[in-house]
Amino acid sequence: MLNICEMAKDTAIAGLPLVLKFLKKFALSLNVLKNLILSLKSLKTIFLPTSRSNLLNFTDFLFLFTDVTGCKMFPHLSRLAKASLTISHGNAVAERGFSVNTAVLTKDRMSLNEATIQALRVVKEVIRLHGSPTTVPVTRSMINAVRHAHSQYLSHLDSEKQKAAVEVARKKEATQTAADIELARKKTDKLTNQLHEVEQQERKQSEEQDIAQRLINEAASKLSTAVKTGDMQTAKVAQVMLDSGNDKLNESMKQLVDVRACKEKLQGKLMKTQSTLREMAMKRKNTDDEPAGPSAKRPKH
């Protein structure tokens, strides 16, 4: 870099050392810098920056440099310079923004919403750019905005009221849906228990049928044997057993029919209740997935 600086002194062009210091940041090779200095020496008239403020103009000027083939020598330098010079070298701007927010949000203005704070920041920034409120240009669009400000404010309040009403209705519907779901769950549990009891009764009646059938078979066997042997006493006992078995079988069959009819009815109710419960659960899920509307809050100015 020493040879490059000596070459810059030899050119006797004001501002060239500042340019070299700036270009060094972009890690340009020595050959590129030498060619740049030689190209600058060959020019009869040249503008070089004397401060950081017009470095961008100089990089735009370098964009026009071409080699012997007509290609741009520094096609990306101008854009790179603009990108690098836009980077802040500190956080003073952000800190000033925090200070402005602190000044805006006083104790009696802590309920300001985000849109109002942004509007106040914009107004303050515009006044700062123009120096004072009296020097801010009053345009036709500004006059129209002031004329329609109250009507827009009323429209905003009406919109917020509608959003609040929608939110209240949504919460009410969600509460009612939750109550309906809880009621459906209790009904489902009750029907499930009833169905379990009916199934137990069905099994009991089936067992009663089996007992009655065994009694009938035993009585029929004894009656057949008694008739063959001519034992009338045994035949009478067997006949009583047979009549009792038939009565018991008929009664258990009748009760089994009633139990199965009740079971079928309960199964239908249970399926319907479970279907309703699934629909209500899906409805509540869809309601919960919907974005909640913003709460109605009066913006302060």
Secondary structure per residue as TSV (DSSP state, phi and psi in degrees):
chain	resnum	aa	ss	phi	psi
A	1	M	-	360.0	-21.2
A	2	L	H	-63.6	-45.2
A	3	N	H	-61.5	-37.1
A	4	I	H	-64.3	-41.7
A	5	C	H	-65.2	-39.5
A	6	E	H	-63.7	-39.1
A	7	M	H	-63.2	-37.5
A	8	A	H	-65.2	-38.2
A	9	K	H	-67.4	-36.5
A	10	D	H	-65.0	-29.3
A	11	T	H	-71.7	-24.5
A	12	A	T	57.7	34.8
A	13	I	-	-101.2	121.7
A	14	A	T	-66.2	136.2
A	15	G	T	92.5	-9.9
A	16	L	H	-66.3	-40.5
A	17	P	H	-56.7	-37.5
A	18	L	H	-64.9	-38.6
A	19	V	H	-64.7	-43.8
A	20	L	H	-63.8	-39.5
A	21	K	H	-63.1	-37.4
A	22	F	H	-70.7	-44.4
A	23	L	H	-69.2	-24.6
A	24	K	G	-61.5	-26.5
A	25	K	G	-65.9	-23.5
A	26	F	G	-94.0	12.3
A	27	A	T	54.8	42.7
A	28	L	-	-73.5	146.8
A	29	S	-	-72.1	160.9
A	30	L	H	-62.1	-38.4
A	31	N	H	-62.3	-39.9
A	32	V	H	-65.1	-42.6
A	33	L	H	-65.8	-40.8
A	34	K	H	-61.2	-45.6
A	35	N	H	-62.3	-36.2
A	36	L	H	-65.3	-43.3
A	37	I	H	-65.4	-42.5
A	38	L	H	-63.3	-37.8
A	39	S	H	-66.3	-38.8
A	40	L	H	-66.8	-36.2
A	41	K	H	-64.6	-33.4
A	42	S	H	-74.3	-14.1
A	43	L	-	-83.5	139.6
A	44	K	S	-79.2	-38.4
A	45	T	S	-126.4	129.8
A	46	I	-	-149.3	143.2
A	47	F	-	-105.9	122.0
A	48	L	-	-118.9	143.4
A	49	P	-	-72.9	142.0
A	50	T	S	-104.8	-2.5
A	51	S	S	-152.9	170.7
A	52	R	G	-67.2	-23.6
A	53	S	G	-63.5	-31.9
A	54	N	G	-112.6	24.9
A	55	L	H	-66.0	-33.5
A	56	L	H	-64.2	-39.5
A	57	N	H	-62.4	-37.7
A	58	F	H	-67.6	-41.6
A	59	T	H	-66.2	-33.4
A	60	D	H	-64.3	-35.8
A	61	F	H	-66.5	-40.0
A	62	L	H	-65.5	-24.8
A	63	F	T	-62.3	-23.3
A	64	L	T	-82.5	-8.8
A	65	F	-	-67.3	137.0
A	66	T	B	-130.3	156.1
A	67	D	-	-91.5	-168.5
A	68	V	T	-66.0	-23.4
A	69	T	T	-89.6	-2.5
A	70	G	S	89.8	3.7
A	71	C	-	-84.8	150.6
A	72	K	B	-65.3	131.6
A	73	M	S	-79.7	-34.1
A	74	F	S	-131.0	69.3
A	75	P	T	-70.2	-25.8
A	76	H	T	-109.1	-3.0
A	77	L	H	-66.0	-39.6
A	78	S	H	-63.9	-47.1
A	79	R	H	-66.0	-37.0
A	80	L	H	-65.5	-39.2
A	81	A	H	-65.7	-43.0
A	82	K	H	-62.9	-40.0
A	83	A	H	-66.7	-40.8
A	84	S	H	-72.3	-35.6
A	85	L	H	-75.3	-12.4
A	86	T	T	-85.2	-11.0
A	87	I	S	-76.6	128.7
A	88	S	-	-73.1	141.4
A	89	H	S	-94.9	9.8
A	90	G	S	-163.8	-177.2
A	91	N	S	-113.5	25.6
A	92	A	H	-65.3	-37.9
A	93	V	H	-63.4	-45.9
A	94	A	H	-63.9	-39.9
A	95	E	H	-65.4	-37.8
A	96	R	H	-63.7	-37.3
A	97	G	H	-62.3	-41.7
A	98	F	H	-63.9	-38.0
A	99	S	H	-65.5	-39.7
A	100	V	H	-64.1	-42.7
A	101	N	H	-61.0	-39.9
A	102	T	H	-63.7	-38.6
A	103	A	H	-70.4	-32.9
A	104	V	H	-72.6	-43.3
A	105	L	S	-87.9	77.4
A	106	T	-	-80.0	178.3
A	107	K	G	-61.7	-36.7
A	108	D	G	-90.4	9.7
A	109	R	G	-131.7	26.1
A	110	M	T	-73.9	-14.1
A	111	S	T	-92.6	9.1
A	112	L	-	-63.3	136.9
A	113	N	-	-86.7	176.0
A	114	E	H	-64.5	-40.2
A	115	A	H	-63.6	-39.4
A	116	T	H	-67.2	-40.5
A	117	I	H	-63.0	-43.3
A	118	Q	H	-61.7	-40.8
A	119	A	H	-63.4	-42.7
A	120	L	H	-63.2	-39.4
A	121	R	H	-65.0	-39.0
A	122	V	H	-65.0	-44.9
A	123	V	H	-61.3	-44.6
A	124	K	H	-62.7	-40.0
A	125	E	H	-67.8	-39.6
A	126	V	H	-63.6	-43.5
A	127	I	H	-62.9	-39.0
A	128	R	H	-64.3	-40.1
A	129	L	H	-66.1	-33.9
A	130	H	H	-93.6	-2.0
A	131	G	S	96.8	-45.9
A	132	S	S	-158.9	163.0
A	133	P	G	-62.0	-28.7
A	134	T	G	-74.3	-18.1
A	135	T	G	-97.8	0.6
A	136	V	S	-72.2	125.6
A	137	P	-	-68.3	133.2
A	138	V	-	-93.6	106.7
A	139	T	-	-96.8	168.7
A	140	R	H	-64.7	-38.7
A	141	S	H	-64.2	-35.7
A	142	M	H	-66.4	-41.4
A	143	I	H	-62.9	-44.2
A	144	N	H	-63.6	-38.0
A	145	A	H	-63.7	-39.8
A	146	V	H	-66.7	-39.5
A	147	R	H	-64.0	-37.4
A	148	H	T	-97.2	6.6
A	149	A	H	-63.0	-44.6
A	150	H	H	-66.5	-42.9
A	151	S	H	-64.8	-37.8
A	152	Q	H	-68.0	-35.1
A	153	Y	H	-64.9	-43.4
A	154	L	H	-63.6	-39.6
A	155	S	H	-63.8	-37.8
A	156	H	H	-64.3	-43.1
A	157	L	H	-62.1	-41.1
A	158	D	H	-64.2	-40.5
A	159	S	H	-63.8	-40.6
A	160	E	H	-65.8	-37.3
A	161	K	H	-64.0	-42.5
A	162	Q	H	-62.6	-41.8
A	163	K	H	-63.9	-40.1
A	164	A	H	-65.4	-39.8
A	165	A	H	-64.8	-41.0
A	166	V	H	-63.3	-40.1
A	167	E	H	-66.6	-40.8
A	168	V	H	-63.3	-43.1
A	169	A	H	-63.8	-38.2
A	170	R	H	-65.8	-42.6
A	171	K	H	-65.7	-39.6
A	172	K	H	-63.5	-43.3
A	173	E	H	-64.5	-38.9
A	174	A	H	-65.2	-40.1
A	175	T	H	-64.4	-43.4
A	176	Q	H	-65.3	-39.3
A	177	T	H	-63.6	-41.1
A	178	A	H	-63.1	-40.9
A	179	A	H	-65.0	-41.5
A	180	D	H	-64.7	-38.4
A	181	I	H	-64.8	-42.6
A	182	E	H	-63.4	-40.9
A	183	L	H	-64.8	-41.4
A	184	A	H	-65.9	-36.9
A	185	R	H	-64.7	-42.8
A	186	K	H	-63.2	-40.7
A	187	K	H	-65.3	-38.9
A	188	T	H	-64.0	-43.3
A	189	D	H	-62.6	-41.4
A	190	K	H	-64.2	-45.4
A	191	L	H	-65.1	-36.4
A	192	T	H	-63.8	-42.4
A	193	N	H	-65.2	-42.3
A	194	Q	H	-62.8	-41.1
A	195	L	H	-64.5	-38.0
A	196	H	H	-63.0	-42.4
A	197	E	H	-64.1	-42.6
A	198	V	H	-64.4	-38.9
A	199	E	H	-63.7	-37.4
A	200	Q	H	-63.5	-41.9
A	201	Q	H	-62.9	-38.1
A	202	E	H	-63.0	-44.6
A	203	R	H	-63.5	-37.6
A	204	K	H	-65.8	-42.7
A	205	Q	H	-68.6	-33.6
A	206	S	H	-64.9	-40.0
A	207	E	H	-65.0	-40.0
A	208	E	H	-61.7	-38.3
A	209	Q	H	-63.4	-43.0
A	210	D	H	-62.5	-41.8
A	211	I	H	-63.9	-44.2
A	212	A	H	-64.0	-38.5
A	213	Q	H	-67.2	-39.8
A	214	R	H	-65.3	-38.6
A	215	L	H	-63.0	-41.6
A	216	I	H	-64.6	-43.5
A	217	N	H	-64.1	-41.7
A	218	E	H	-64.6	-41.6
A	219	A	H	-66.0	-39.5
A	220	A	H	-65.6	-38.1
A	221	S	H	-66.2	-45.0
A	222	K	H	-65.2	-38.9
A	223	L	H	-65.2	-39.2
A	224	S	H	-65.4	-41.6
A	225	T	H	-67.8	-40.1
A	226	A	H	-66.1	-36.7
A	227	V	H	-67.5	-38.5
A	228	K	H	-67.4	-37.5
A	229	T	H	-89.9	-8.1
A	230	G	T	74.7	21.3
A	231	D	-	-87.9	96.4
A	232	M	H	-70.7	-32.9
A	233	Q	H	-64.1	-46.2
A	234	T	H	-65.1	-34.6
A	235	A	H	-64.8	-40.5
A	236	K	H	-64.4	-43.0
A	237	V	H	-62.5	-42.1
A	238	A	H	-65.0	-36.3
A	239	Q	H	-66.3	-39.4
A	240	V	H	-64.4	-42.6
A	241	M	H	-62.2	-38.6
A	242	L	H	-67.0	-43.4
A	243	D	H	-64.3	-41.5
A	244	S	H	-64.9	-41.1
A	245	G	H	-63.8	-41.5
A	246	N	H	-64.8	-42.2
A	247	D	H	-63.0	-43.2
A	248	K	H	-65.5	-37.9
A	249	L	H	-67.2	-42.7
A	250	N	H	-64.8	-41.4
A	251	E	H	-65.6	-42.5
A	252	S	H	-68.3	-35.0
A	253	M	H	-66.0	-41.1
A	254	K	H	-64.4	-45.6
A	255	Q	H	-66.1	-34.6
A	256	L	H	-65.8	-37.7
A	257	V	H	-63.2	-44.1
A	258	D	H	-64.7	-41.4
A	259	V	H	-64.0	-42.6
A	260	R	H	-67.9	-34.7
A	261	A	H	-64.6	-42.4
A	262	C	H	-64.6	-39.1
A	263	K	H	-63.6	-43.8
A	264	E	H	-63.1	-39.3
A	265	K	H	-65.5	-44.1
A	266	L	H	-64.8	-38.9
A	267	Q	H	-61.8	-40.2
A	268	G	H	-63.8	-45.0
A	269	K	H	-63.0	-40.0
A	270	L	H	-65.9	-43.3
A	271	M	H	-62.5	-40.9
A	272	K	H	-65.7	-43.1
A	273	T	H	-65.3	-41.8
A	274	Q	H	-64.0	-38.4
A	275	S	H	-64.6	-42.9
A	276	T	H	-62.7	-40.1
A	277	L	H	-63.8	-41.5
A	278	R	H	-64.2	-41.5
A	279	E	H	-63.1	-43.3
A	280	M	H	-67.0	-37.2
A	281	A	H	-64.9	-41.0
A	282	M	H	-65.8	-37.9
A	283	K	H	-64.4	-42.9
A	284	R	H	-65.5	-37.8
A	285	K	H	-62.7	-43.4
A	286	N	H	-65.6	-36.5
A	287	T	H	-67.2	-39.9
A	288	D	H	-68.2	-30.9
A	289	D	H	-74.9	-21.4
A	290	E	S	-69.0	138.0
A	291	P	-	-66.3	132.6
A	292	A	-	-71.3	138.9
A	293	G	-	-69.3	151.0
A	294	P	-	-66.3	146.3
A	295	S	-	-69.6	144.9
A	296	A	-	-70.8	118.2
A	297	K	-	-138.2	126.4
A	298	R	-	-73.5	115.9
A	299	P	-	-70.3	134.5
A	300	K	-	-96.9	144.1
A	301	H	-	-124.4	360.0
